[in-house]
Amino acid sequence: MAGTERTGLFAVLHASSVLEGRVEARLSDVGLSLAKLAALHHLTAAGESLPLGQLADRLACVKSNVTQLVDRLEADGLVNRTGDPNDRRSRLAVLTDAGRFAYTQGSQIKMQAERELFGVLTAEETDKLHELLGKLQR
């Protein structure tokens, strides 16, 4: 059994955990996490603001989780909440200058981590990895 402990599901989960931990550690140096970076990414891509419900949809999580995430981003000065001029019942998460700067820093850290982590693979291996991961996600 010892030789099969790291096969299949456990191998994928372990690799994912190791890689996530490495990236999270680097992002924490600038006060970010993968969740915060993902939220800042979606806000940037959307033109710097989104209703909280749409942000939840884009992050593929429930609105209560986004509310807590936006609470943390707001406490860090990376976003502000404002009323949605198009829907009085909705609140917008709006990127601040500090949020734009943090997103730039976090994106650079993420790209550097990707280069380091995947730099050990050949182009062919990287393509195969993407193919296999896509297959698993389906």
Sequence and secondary structure as in RCSB ss.txt:
>XXXX:A:sequence
MAGTERTGLFAVLHASSVLEGRVEARLSDVGLSLAKLAALHHLTAAGESLPLGQLADRLACVKSNVTQLVDRLEA
DGLVNRTGDPNDRRSRLAVLTDAGRFAYTQGSQIKMQAERELFGVLTAEETDKLHELLGKLQR
>XXXX:A:secstr
 GGGTTSHHHHHHHHHHHHHHHHHHHHHTTT  HHHHHHHHHHHHTTSEEEHHHHHHHHTS HHHHHHHHHHHHH
TTSEEEEEETTEEEEEEEEE HHHHHHHHHHHHHHHHHHHHHHTTS HHHHHHHHHHHHHHH 
